[in-house]
Every structure is written in structure tokens, then in C-alpha cells.
Amino acid sequence: MRPNAVETDYLSPFLAHLFRPYSVLGLLVLITTARLWVIAASPLGPGVDEAQYWLWGQDLQLGYYSKPPLIAWLLGGINLLFGQSEFSLRASGPILHLLTSLILWQAGNKIGGVMAGRYAAILWVSLPAVGLGSFVISTDSVMLPFWAAGLYFILAAHTARTGYLAYMASAGIAIGLASLAKYAGLYFIPCLLIFLLIAATPNQPRIKGFFVFCLAVLIASSPTWLWNIFHEFVTFQHLGENANLEKQSYSLASLFGFLGAQFGVAGPVSFLVILILPFYRQMRAGLTGGLHAFIWPVLAVICVQAFLSEANANWAAASYPAMVLLLACSFTRLAGQLPARLMLPAIAINLVLTAILGAVLTAGSFGPLTPKSDPLRRLRGWEEMAQTADQLAEQNNATTLIAYSRASAALLHWHLAGKGYYIALPLATKTGGKGNHYQRSYPLDDTITRPWLAIIEGDNPPAITAEWQVPIARLSTQISQKRSRHLSFWLAR
């Protein structure tokens, strides 16, 4: 019998050829290359979070107000090597997802055989969430390779004959680094505890292994804890404000909206199959069944958050690597049954969706399909704002610019980098809280050098005590078919 015949005989000759290792690797590289080309071709500038992460990378620290430091370290190194551009800012996104797919390939080999590994790799790069995450640089993209590596080491620990504690320590280091990218990486700890209770065999030193894992997590993630200790744990105050649990809405609409969004970001057929897999006995047994421990607890936490207040679709991203592995295992273990029959259509639909997304991002527009609330509007108009502010500041010898929001502060820093401006963002006292990164790091007081040039949304004068002249300029920039950003520029000497 030829190698892997058992695992490929249920495929057509074309698909069997497609799932050969070099074909899979070639497809992964081809998709990654196409996504890098989209980044290079797109007219869309950076978003507010991307600009903020880049700015952090110009001042490397052990932690930052709202996020751990790994994304800043990454972007700081890239900026040092390749300079500042939209391409260098975003190019690591598709490369990180390529790395995640390769790790899941090996993890799939461990738990489901060679075909499951190859399928996991292809399925990962096909996910709509990964398609979007390959265009913007985000903490999710940085976290997920380490989360996938943590899963790989846990599966290796429970399939290898020796080295259990070494694998558990390696998993802890990987998850410690994942939590240096995004605090959601710490979801892995309770997920692992559930996994050990339901899937690990009794002859393994589970308690000792869990202790070794947690110790490795603590050591690997120690930079962010040290930073928080010396900064009054301000990050946790921010996370509490971001969760917004003080204003509980108990909204079923928000809950169902979050779940509905998962059909979009995880793929409509992929997520549907995930919902029905628990009903198949083969997918609940052994290590494969243990993968459920890394999916449903994460989704449950975010569902509660969505019901109590609100939740973004990407907050469940930590559950996606285990989802992909579980789907990959169903492809081989449930051959002939509904979930397995849906897997190839799932990939095809996902690839079509991500190709459409790539075309939209390349054009910088949805064209005739543009929704009324165009999500791309948040990426438009900032360069014009910065250029106008730069011209007015030069004309009036102003070195202090006053932004009106976190978004405007972030994009002014990006577009006016190297110009020497002090870009301030006053704290909005009415909203309470600790403010955002710019309000904490770039405050405004009477010691700041004048003249001041304030950029204000609308025509009302700045709510800052100063002798403001009438608007010295106005700017109206169309950011979508039905929306424009109206700004006025005020000078105080």
C-alpha cells in the first residue's frame, strides 16, 4: 500500500494531489505573497491602533497603558530595519499568520495524522478573520502563533513517550509570550486546567505538569507584570474600563450579534460545523475531545461579556486555533459524514470571502456594494488633516498641535513623524477614568510651548482655556459616500 493511502483514498485524484505536502506549502506561500501584494497596493492608511502600536515602538518599554509590549517590540525592530511605511507596518501580519498555519500543521499531525495537519494549515489561512488580520497589524496576529505553539506543545506532551515536563514548560513559555502580545493569552491557563481534567491520562504527572506550565508562563510574561507593578497596575484599570461592566445592558441582541459575527470571521460553514461537532462521539473522545477545552470556555467568557455590555468579534480569536484543529480532525475521522463533507466547501467559501476582502482592500473601497456605514471610512482623510495642520503650523510658527480624539492624535503622530511637533491630547474630565495613552503621555498645560494649533471636529471653539482666534482654516474631507469629516483649526498665541 502506498504511503498515506488510508488517509487519501476518500479524496479525488485532484484533491489528493492538492493535499500533498509541497502543494500545501506552495498554496500557503502563494496566499501569503498575495496578501503582501494587497498591503503594498492598497491606498488605505493605517488605523488608529496600528499608529499607536507603531508609536509605542519608537519608545520601547516593558509595558504600555492598554496593552503588553510585544507588538511594540516587533514594530520597533521592523521600523529600525526597514523604516516607516504602511507596508513595513503591516507586512508582519500575513507572515505571522503563515507561521501560525505551519505550527497548526504540525499540531494537526500530532493529533489527527498527516492529512489533518495539512488541512489545518490550509483552513487557517482561509479564515476570513485571518484574511483581515493579514492586512492590519494587531495584537491578535502577534498572539496567535504563540497560542498555536502552546497547543502544539500540550499535544506533544500527551502523545510523546518521554519529556512530559519539558513539553509542559515549553507550552508555558509559548503562552507567556502570547500574553506579552495580548492579555487574552492568559485564557489558556483555565482552558488547560479543563483539558487536563477531561483529556489527560491518569498516569501522567498532571499536577506537576500544570505547576511547571504556570511557572513558565509567569517567567516568560514577567516584563509586563514588572511594568504594571511600577505603574500602579494601570493596565488592569484600563481593561475594566474597556469591559464597561458598570453600564450593564443585559442585551440578548448584543449576544446574538457577537455569535452572528463569528459566522463571518470564522467562516460561515466552518463555524456551523464547530457548533455541531460536540454531537459526534468521535469528536468528544481522547485528545481530540480535549480541544473543546480551548474553544468553549473562551467563547463562553466573551458571550457573557457581550450579554452584559458589548464584545467585538475578534475577542474570541484565541479559540480559533483549537477550532481549526478540531475541524481538521473531523475531516479525517468523520469521513463520509456531514461535518467531513462540509469541510472542503468551507475552505472554498472562506477563500472566496478572503479574495473579495483582498480586492476591497486593494481598491480601498467596496464600490457599488459599499454599506451605509462604510467600515473603511475610519482609515480615510487623516493624511489630509495632518498635511493641513503641518502647513498652518509652519505659517504660524506653532510647534504644539492639539488633537481632538485618540484617533486624531494617533494619526497626527504617524503622518507628522520627524517634524518635531508636540502633539497634545487634553484629558476629557467629563468621561472620568484614567484617559488613554495620549492623554497620559502627551498632556496639555500652561508650560507647553505656544503658539498652540488646535484641530477640532466641527466649528465650536476648543474647550480649553486660552485666547483662541476665530478658525484660521477649515477642512472637509469625504470619508464615505454619505459622510465627511469636518474640521476647524484654531490658533492661540
For each residue, the residues with C-beta under 8 A, 3 or more apart:
1: 5 6
2: 5
3:
4: 7 8 114 115
5: 1 2 8 9
6: 1 9
7: 4 113 114 115 332
8: 4 5 11 16 19 115
9: 5 6
10: 335 336
11: 8 15 16 19
12: 15 16
13: 16 17
14: 17 18
15: 11 12 18 19 344
16: 8 11 12 13 19 20
17: 13 14 20 23
18: 14 15 23 24 27
19: 8 11 15 16 23 24 115 118 119
20: 16 17 23 24
21: 24 25 114 118
22: 25 26
23: 17 18 19 20 26 27
24: 18 19 20 21 27 28 105 118 121 122
25: 21 22 28 29
26: 22 23 29 30
27: 18 23 24 30 31 122 125
28: 24 25 31 32 98 101 102 121 122 125
29: 25 26 32 33 98
30: 26 27 33 34
31: 27 28 34 35 125
32: 28 29 35 36 94 95 97 98 125 134
33: 29 30 36 37
34: 30 31 37 38 358
35: 31 32 38 39 93 94 131 134 135 358
36: 32 33 39 40 91 94
37: 33 34 40 41
38: 34 35 41 42 135 358 361 362
39: 35 36 42 86 87 90 91 93 94 135
40: 36 37 87
41: 37 38 362
42: 38 39 86 135 361 362 364
43: 364
44: 86 361 364 376 379 380
45: 86 379 380 382 383 411 414 415
46: 50 51 54 86 89 90 379 411 414
47: 50 51 136 378 379
48: 51 52 378 406 407 410 411
49: 52 53 136 138 410
50: 46 47 53 54 89 90 136 137 138
51: 46 47 48 54 55 410 411 413 414
52: 48 49 55 56 406 410 437
53: 49 50 56 57 67 71 72 75 137 139
54: 46 50 51 57 58 75 79 84 89 414
55: 51 52 58 59 410 413 414
56: 52 53 59 60 61 64 67 69 71 72 75 76 437
57: 53 54 60 71 72 73 74 75 76 77 78 79
58: 54 55 76 79
59: 55 56
60: 56 57 69 72 73 76
61: 56 64 69 72 227
62: 69 223 224 226 227
63: 68 69 223 224 226 227 228 231 235
64: 56 61 67 68 69 72 227 235 437
65: 234 235 238 434 436 437 440 441
66: 235 238 242 436 437
67: 53 56 64 71 72 139 182 183 235
68: 63 64 139 179 180 181 182 183 221 223 224 235
69: 56 60 61 62 63 64 72 73 180 223 224 227
70: 73 74 139 142 177 180 181
71: 53 56 57 67 74 75 137 138 139 142 181
72: 53 56 57 60 61 64 67 69 75 76
73: 57 60 69 70 76 77
74: 57 70 71 77 78 92 142
75: 53 54 56 57 71 72 78 79 89 92 137
76: 56 57 58 60 72 73 79 80
77: 57 73 74 80 81
78: 57 74 75 81 82 88 89 91 92
79: 54 57 58 75 76 82 83 84 88
80: 76 77
81: 77 78
82: 78 79 85 88
83: 79 88
84: 54 79 88 89 417
85: 82 88 89
86: 39 42 44 45 46 89 90
87: 39 40 90 91
88: 78 79 82 83 84 85 91
89: 46 50 54 75 78 84 85 86 137
90: 39 46 50 86 87 93 135 136 137
91: 36 39 78 87 88 94 95
92: 74 75 78 95 96 137 141
93: 35 39 90 96 97 133 134 135 136 137 138 141
94: 32 35 36 39 91 97 98 134
95: 32 91 92 98 99
96: 92 93 99 100 141 142 144 145
97: 32 93 94 100 101 124 125 130 133 134 141 144
98: 28 29 32 94 95 101 102 125
99: 95 96 102 103 145
100: 96 97 103 104 124 130 144 145 148 321
101: 28 97 98 104 105 120 121 122 124 125
102: 28 98 99 105 106 121
103: 99 100 106 107 145 148 149 152
104: 100 101 107 108 117 120 121 124 148 151 152 321 324 325 328
105: 24 101 102 108 109 117 118 120 121
106: 102 103 109 110 117 152
107: 103 104 110 111 117 120 148 151 152 155 321 325
108: 104 105 111 112 113 116 117 118 119 120 121 325 328 329
109: 105 106 112 113 114 116 117
110: 106 107 117 152 155 156 159
111: 107 108 116 155 159 287 288 291 325 329
112: 108 109 115 116 117 120 288 325 328 329 332 333
113: 7 108 109 116 117 332
114: 4 7 21 109 117 118
115: 4 7 8 19 112 118 119 331 332
116: 108 109 111 112 113 119 120 325 328 329 331 332
117: 104 105 106 107 108 109 110 112 113 114 120 121 328
118: 19 21 24 105 108 114 115 121 122
119: 19 108 115 116 122 123 327 328 331 332 343
120: 101 104 105 107 108 112 116 117 123 124 324 325 327 328
121: 24 28 101 102 104 105 108 117 118 124 125
122: 24 27 28 101 118 119 125 126 347
123: 119 120 126 127 270 324 327 328 343 346 347 350
124: 97 100 101 104 120 121 127 130 320 321 324
125: 27 28 31 32 97 98 101 121 122 130
126: 122 123 130 131 267 346 347 350 351 354
127: 123 124 130 131 265 266 267 270 320 324 350 354
128: 131 132 264 265 266 267 350 353 354 357
129: 132 133 265 266 313 314 317 320
130: 97 100 124 125 126 127 133 134 354
131: 35 126 127 128 134 135 353 354 357 358
132: 128 129 135 136 265 357
133: 93 97 129 130 136 138 140 141
134: 32 35 93 94 97 130 131 141
135: 35 38 39 42 90 93 131 132 357 358 361
136: 47 49 50 90 93 132 133
137: 50 53 71 75 89 90 92 93 141 142
138: 49 50 71 93 133 141 142 314
139: 53 67 68 70 71 142 143 181 182
140: 133 143 144 182 314 317
141: 92 93 96 97 133 134 137 138 144
142: 70 71 74 96 137 138 139 145 146 181 182
143: 139 140 146 147 178 179 181 182 184 185 317 318
144: 96 97 100 140 141 147 148 178 317 318 320 321
145: 96 99 100 103 142 148 149
146: 142 143 149 150 174 175 177 178 181 185
147: 143 144 150 151 174 175 178 185 188 318 321
148: 100 103 104 107 144 145 151 152 321
149: 103 145 146 152 153 171 174
150: 146 147 153 154 171 172 174 175 178 188
151: 104 107 147 148 154 155 171 294 321 322 325
152: 103 104 106 107 110 148 149 155 156
153: 149 150 156 157 167 168 170 171 174
154: 150 151 157 158 167 168 171 192 195
155: 107 110 111 151 152 158 159 287
156: 110 152 153 159 160 167
157: 153 154 160 163 164 167 168 171 204 209
158: 154 155 164 199 200 201 204 287 290
159: 110 111 155 156 287
160: 156 157 163 164 167
161:
162:
163: 157 160 166 167
164: 157 158 160 167 168 204 205 209
165: 168 169 205 208 209 212
166: 163 169 170
167: 153 154 156 157 160 163 164 170 171
168: 153 154 157 164 165 171 172 209 210 212 213 216
169: 165 166 172 173 212 213 215 216
170: 153 166 167 173 174 216
171: 149 150 151 153 154 157 167 168 174 175 192 213 216
172: 150 168 169 175 176 212 213 214 215 216 217 219 220
173: 169 170 176 177 216 217 219 220
174: 146 147 149 150 153 170 171 177 178 220
175: 146 147 150 171 172 178 179 185 186 188 189 213 217 220
176: 172 173 179 180 185 216 217 218 219 220 221 222
177: 70 146 173 174 180 181 185 220 221
178: 143 144 146 147 150 174 175 181 182 185 188
179: 68 143 175 176 182 183 184 185 186 217 221 224
180: 68 69 70 176 177 185 220 221 223 224
181: 68 70 71 139 142 143 146 177 178 185
182: 67 68 139 140 142 143 178 179 185
183: 67 68 179 186 235 239
184: 143 179 187 315 317 318
185: 143 146 147 175 176 177 178 179 180 181 182 188 221 318
186: 175 179 183 189 217
187: 184 190 191 297 298 301 318
188: 147 150 175 178 185 191 192 294 318
189: 175 186 192 193 214 217
190: 187 193 194 297
191: 187 188 194 195 293 294 297 298
192: 154 171 188 189 195 196 210 213 293 294
193: 189 190 196 197 210
194: 190 191 197 198 293 297
195: 154 191 192 198 199 200 290 293 294
196: 192 193 199 200 206 209 210
197: 193 194 200
198: 194 195 289 290 293
199: 158 195 196 286 287 289 290 293
200: 158 195 196 197 204 206 290
201: 158 204
202:
203:
204: 157 158 164 200 201 209
205: 164 165 208 209
206: 196 200 209 210
207: 210 211
208: 165 205 211 212
209: 157 164 165 168 196 204 205 206 212 213
210: 168 192 193 196 206 207 213 214
211: 207 208 214 215
212: 165 168 169 172 208 209 215 216
213: 168 169 171 172 175 192 209 210 216 217
214: 172 189 210 211 217 218
215: 169 172 211 212 218 219
216: 168 169 170 171 172 173 176 212 213 219 220
217: 172 173 175 176 179 186 189 213 214 220 221
218: 176 214 215 221 222 225
219: 172 173 176 215 216 222
220: 172 173 174 175 176 177 180 216 217
221: 68 176 177 179 180 185 217 218 224 225
222: 176 218 219 225 226
223: 62 63 68 69 180 226 227
224: 62 63 68 69 179 180 221 227 228 235
225: 218 221 222 228 229
226: 62 63 222 223 229 230
227: 61 62 63 64 69 223 224 230 231
228: 63 224 225 231 232 233 234 235 236
229: 225 226 233
230: 226 227
231: 63 227 228 234 235
232: 228
233: 228 229 236 237
234: 65 228 231 237 238 434
235: 63 64 65 66 67 68 183 224 228 231 238 239
236: 228 233 239 240
237: 233 234 240 241 433 434
238: 65 66 234 235 241 242 434
239: 183 235 236 242 243
240: 236 237 243 245
241: 237 238 244 433 434
242: 66 238 239
243: 239 240 305 309
244: 241 247 309 310
245: 240 248 308 309
246:
247: 244 309
248: 245 308 309
249: 254 308 309 310
250: 307 308
251: 254 255 306 307 310
252: 255 256 307
253: 256 257
254: 249 251 257 258 306 307 309 310 311
255: 251 252 258 259 303 306 307
256: 252 253 259 260
257: 253 254 260 261 306
258: 254 255 261 262 302 303 306 311 313 316
259: 255 256 262 263 303 306
260: 256 257 263 264
261: 257 258 264 265 313
262: 258 259 265 266 271 299 313 316
263: 259 260 266 267 268 271 272
264: 128 260 261 268 313
265: 127 128 129 132 261 262 313 314
266: 127 128 129 262 263 270 271 274 320 323
267: 126 127 128 263 270 271 346 349 350 353
268: 263 264 271 272 349
269: 272 273 342 345 346 349 350
270: 123 127 266 267 273 274 323 327 346 350
271: 262 263 266 267 268 274 275 323
272: 263 268 269 275 276 342
273: 269 270 276 277 327 330 339 342 343 346
274: 266 270 271 277 295 323 326 327
275: 271 272 278
276: 272 273 279 280 338 339
277: 273 274 280 283 326 327 330 339
278: 275 283 284 292
279: 276
280: 276 277 283 284 330 334 337 339
281: 284 285
282: 285 288 333 334
283: 277 278 280 288 289 326 329 330 333 334 339
284: 278 280 281 288 289 292
285: 281 282 288 289
286: 199 289 290
287: 111 155 158 159 199 290 291
288: 111 112 282 283 284 285 291 326 329 333
289: 198 199 283 284 285 286 292
290: 158 195 198 199 200 286 287 293 294
291: 111 287 288 294 295 322 325 326 329
292: 278 284 289 295 296 322 326
293: 191 192 194 195 198 199 290 296 297 322
294: 151 188 191 192 195 290 291 297 298 318 319 321 322
295: 274 291 292 298 299 319 322 323 326
296: 292 293 299 300 319
297: 187 190 191 194 293 294 300 301
298: 187 191 294 295 301 302 316 318 319
299: 262 295 296 302 303 316 319
300: 296 297 303 304
301: 187 297 298 304 305
302: 258 298 299 305 306 311 315 316
303: 255 258 259 299 300 306 307 311
304: 300 301 307 308
305: 243 301 302 308 309 310 311 315
306: 251 254 255 257 258 259 302 303 309 310 311
307: 250 251 252 254 255 303 304
308: 245 248 249 250 304 305
309: 243 244 245 247 248 249 254 305 306
310: 244 249 251 254 305 306
311: 254 258 302 303 305 306 315
312: 315
313: 129 258 261 262 264 265 316
314: 129 138 140 265 317
315: 184 302 305 311 312
316: 258 262 298 299 302 313 319 320
317: 129 140 143 144 184 314 320
318: 143 144 147 184 185 187 188 294 298 321
319: 294 295 296 298 299 316 322 323
320: 124 127 129 144 266 316 317 323 324
321: 100 104 107 124 144 147 148 151 294 318 324 325
322: 151 291 292 293 294 295 319 325 326
323: 266 270 271 274 295 319 320 326 327
324: 104 120 123 124 127 320 321 327 328
325: 104 107 108 111 112 116 120 151 291 321 322 328 329
326: 274 277 283 288 291 292 295 322 323 329 330
327: 119 120 123 270 273 274 277 323 324 330 331 339 343 346
328: 104 108 112 116 117 119 120 123 324 325 331 332
329: 108 111 112 116 283 288 291 325 326 332 333
330: 273 277 280 283 326 327 333 334 339 340 343
331: 115 116 119 327 328 334 335 339 340 343
332: 7 112 113 115 116 119 328 329 335 340
333: 112 282 283 288 329 330 340
334: 280 282 283 330 331 337 338 339 340
335: 10 331 332 340
336: 10 340 341
337: 280 334 340 341
338: 276 334 341 342
339: 273 276 277 280 283 327 330 331 334 342 343
340: 330 331 332 333 334 335 336 337 343
341: 336 337 338 344 345
342: 269 272 273 338 339 345 346
343: 119 123 273 327 330 331 339 340 346 347
344: 15 341 347 348
345: 269 341 342 348 349
346: 123 126 267 269 270 273 327 342 343 349 350
347: 122 123 126 343 344 350 351
348: 344 345 351 352
349: 267 268 269 345 346 352 353
350: 123 126 127 128 267 269 270 346 347 353 354
351: 126 347 348 354 355
352: 348 349 355 356
353: 128 131 267 349 350 356 357
354: 126 127 128 130 131 350 351 357 358
355: 351 352 358 359
356: 352 353 359 360
357: 128 131 132 135 353 354 360 361
358: 34 35 38 131 135 354 355 361 362
359: 355 356 362 363
360: 356 357 363 364 365 366 367 376
361: 38 42 44 135 357 358 364
362: 38 41 42 358 359
363: 359 360 367
364: 42 43 44 360 361 376
365: 360 370 376
366: 360 369 370 371 374 376
367: 360 363 370
368:
369: 366
370: 365 366 367 374 480 481
371: 366 374 375
372: 482
373:
374: 366 370 371 377 479 480 481 483
375: 371 378
376: 44 360 364 365 366 379 380 480
377: 374 380 479 480 483
378: 47 48 375 407 479
379: 44 45 46 47 376 382
380: 44 45 376 377 477 479 480
381: 384 385 477 478 479 485
382: 45 379 385 386 407 408 411 412 414 415
383: 45 386 387 411 415
384: 381 387 388 475 477
385: 381 382 388 389 408 411 412 415 455 475 477 485 487
386: 382 383 389 390 411 412 414 415 416
387: 383 384 390 391 415
388: 384 385 391 392 473 475 487 489
389: 385 386 392 393 401 412 416 453 455 489
390: 386 387 393 394 416 419
391: 387 388 394 395
392: 388 389 395 396 398 453 472 473 489 491
393: 389 390 396 397 398 399 401 421 453
394: 390 391 397
395: 391 392
396: 392 393 451 453 472 491
397: 393 394 451
398: 392 393 401 450 451 452 453 491
399: 393 420 421 422 449
400: 421 422 423 424 448 449 450 451 452 453
401: 389 393 398 412 416 421 422 423 424 452 453 454 455
402: 423 424 425 426 444 452 453 454 455 462 464
403: 408 409 412 423 424 425 438 455
404: 408 454 455 456 457
405: 408 409 425 457
406: 48 52 409 410 425 436 437 438
407: 48 378 382 410 411
408: 382 385 403 404 405 411 412 455 457
409: 403 405 406 412 413 423 425 438 442
410: 48 49 51 52 55 406 407 413 414 438
411: 45 46 48 51 382 383 385 386 407 408 414 415
412: 382 385 386 389 401 403 408 409 415 416 421 423 455
413: 51 55 409 410 416 417 423
414: 45 46 51 54 55 382 386 410 411 417
415: 45 382 383 385 386 387 411 412
416: 386 389 390 401 412 413 419 421 423
417: 84 413 414
418:
419: 390 416
420: 399
421: 393 399 400 401 412 416
422: 399 400 401 442 448 449
423: 400 401 402 403 409 412 413 416 438 442
424: 400 401 402 403 442 443 444 448
425: 402 403 405 406 409 436 438 439 442 443 444
426: 402 439 443 444 464
427: 435 439 443
428: 431 435 439
429: 432
430:
431: 428
432: 429
433: 237 241
434: 65 234 237 238 241 440
435: 427 428 439 440
436: 65 66 406 425 439 440
437: 52 56 64 65 66 406 440 441
438: 403 406 409 410 423 425 441 442
439: 425 426 427 428 435 436 442 443
440: 65 434 435 436 437 443
441: 65 437 438
442: 409 422 423 424 425 438 439
443: 424 425 426 427 439 440
444: 402 424 425 426 448 464
445: 448
446:
447:
448: 400 422 424 444 445 452
449: 399 400 422
450: 398 400 492 493
451: 396 397 398 400 491 492 493
452: 398 400 401 402 448 466 491 492
453: 389 392 393 396 398 400 401 402 489 490 491
454: 401 402 404 462 464 468 489 490 491 492
455: 385 389 401 402 403 404 408 412 487 488 489
456: 404 459 460 461 462 487 488 489 490
457: 404 405 408 485 486 487
458: 486 488
459: 456 471 474 486 488
460: 456 463
461: 456 468 490
462: 402 454 456 466 468 490
463: 460
464: 402 426 444 454
465:
466: 452 462 492
467: 492 493
468: 454 461 462 490 491 492
469: 472 490 491 492 493
470: 490
471: 459 474 488 489 490
472: 392 396 469 489 490 491
473: 388 392 488 489
474: 459 471 486 487 488 489
475: 384 385 388 485 486 487 488 489
476: 484 485 486 487
477: 380 381 384 385 484 485 487
478: 381 483 484
479: 374 377 378 380 381 483 484 485
480: 370 374 376 377 380 483
481: 370 374
482: 372
483: 374 377 478 479 480
484: 476 477 478 479
485: 381 385 457 475 476 477 479
486: 457 458 459 474 475 476
487: 385 388 455 456 457 474 475 476 477
488: 455 456 458 459 471 473 474 475
489: 388 389 392 453 454 455 456 471 472 473 474 475
490: 453 454 456 461 462 468 469 470 471 472
491: 392 396 398 451 452 453 454 468 469 472
492: 450 451 452 454 466 467 468 469
493: 450 451 467 469
